[in-house]
Amino acid sequence: MKLSIVIPAYNEEGSVKETVLTLYHLLQEQGIEHEILVVNDNSKDATLSILNELKNTVPSLRVETNNGPNGFGYAIRYGLDRFTGDCVAVMMADLSDSPQDLVLFYRTMVEKKVDCVFGSRWMKGGKVIDYPWLKRLINRMANRIIRIVMRIKYNDTTNAFKLYRREVIVGVQPLLSPHFNLTIEIPLKAIIRGYSYTVVPNSWMNRKHGVSKLKINEMGSRYFFILMYCFIEKHFSKGDYKKV
C-alpha cells in the first residue's frame, strides 16, 4: 500500500529540509513505498529552492507550487487533489508531527483494515512538548465543544495529522475550508459519512524554526462555520452522504 504524505509549506526554509530528510530515511528504513508531496504555498523565502535541491537526493520527493489562492487549507486541498498513493497523511513542515507516529499510523491502518487512523495527543500514551499554554487552553475548549456538538468520543479533532485511505478523500468531497478549519472538516465528514476509524496516541513538539501560521483570533468563526456545516449534514442529510 503506497503512502503519500502531503506537507503544506509557506516560508519554511528553516525546517523543511530536516522534515523531508527525516521522513525519507525513516520510510526507506521501514520499507514503506511512499511519496513526499510538499506543496509550496507561494513562499517568499528560500523554501522552493531548498526543495528543488532536495529532489536530487530524495527520489520520492515531489514539489508542487500552489500559485493561488493561498492559505493552509488551500495548500492541503491542492495536495489532496494530486497525491498518487493508496492512503494519504497530512503533516506539518516544521517536524512538529513525529515521523515515527506516521509509521504507527500506517501499520495500524494495514493491520486493522480501517479507513482512517486518527492520532490523539491527549489520550494515554500521547505527549506534547513545549505546547503554548494559551493554545492548549483553546485547543481543549474547542475539542470539547466539537465532542458535545457532534456526539463523538474522539478528543483531538483539530489536529491535522491523520491518515486516510484514498477513497475517504474522494468520499468527503467537496471540501470547503480554505484555512485551518480544514483540520476538522475532513475527519468530521469521514465520521459522518460512515468511514471506519481508530484512534492511537501520538506526540507533538513545538517548532524549532520559524513561526506558526495559525492565527487564533481569526479562526473562531471559521471553525464554527464548518462545525455547524457538519452538524447540519449529520442531522438533516437523511444519510445522503453515507458510505455505501
Steps between C-alpha positions, in 0.01 A plus 500: 500500500663821382509782754481866399590780737363846418699778663387863460797738515497877521831668588645186658864541395620424854310172537401337173834336417524321834134395475534350151829322572376357830184368338682356200769315693250353749255382233785351296625321811149366568457383141185707446426600141426870509504845351567824685290770335597845624267779391692825490230752583660785303779546757693826504821353645737223385252215558455421130871504416577272795231256385624501141850421622367218719344331196854403395546281806142404597347305210158472669468879537249686284477877512194691384445875525155629581495837326166592650273540668733446791447398859541189715177333391549587134852354505382171651209477258745561214704202621194281558400556137841376381634221723555157341498265800242254630486698824603851599614675815512873560811611689655833592822628345645595840543141626251559781340169396711192569609288201506201736130562566438500126643149481269400787201650315592310183556165673173543692305567179645192335449270800152617601377562144337831599427794272656763728754516780469797733760600755433646842756699693270499803430130555713261705834466322469835322748777562549872436830685533520877545132553421406869553262525795247728325493278194453197726209663683325594176572157351339315789197730503452468124528122503256474789247708306548279193449185706180633653351638178587199287453240777832329443760374747805597296683783681752640249303582186683831447837334439574479126726194536281210390513218244224430246448245227460647153130413486441709813647811339278441197201434723523818711486732201425779449741656747415858591759619751775734375672532838583295812135403535574232239653305789152432641307487171671187366476275809148610593374431148679165502324404824160631385525323166563162658871436452666284763772639721716425799686730737861456615717720723743736333741774598544866411806722538514876453691623197871584530506748212265762356160600629162328507261602223194443721338827607266403782310829503399453136386139518207485743226584254653278231511196727145575613377518140647160410378345825145621429528381139595150621229506769237585239624226268493244780145579610323615184662327200289186554807289438549631146879514552542168680766256386347225289 
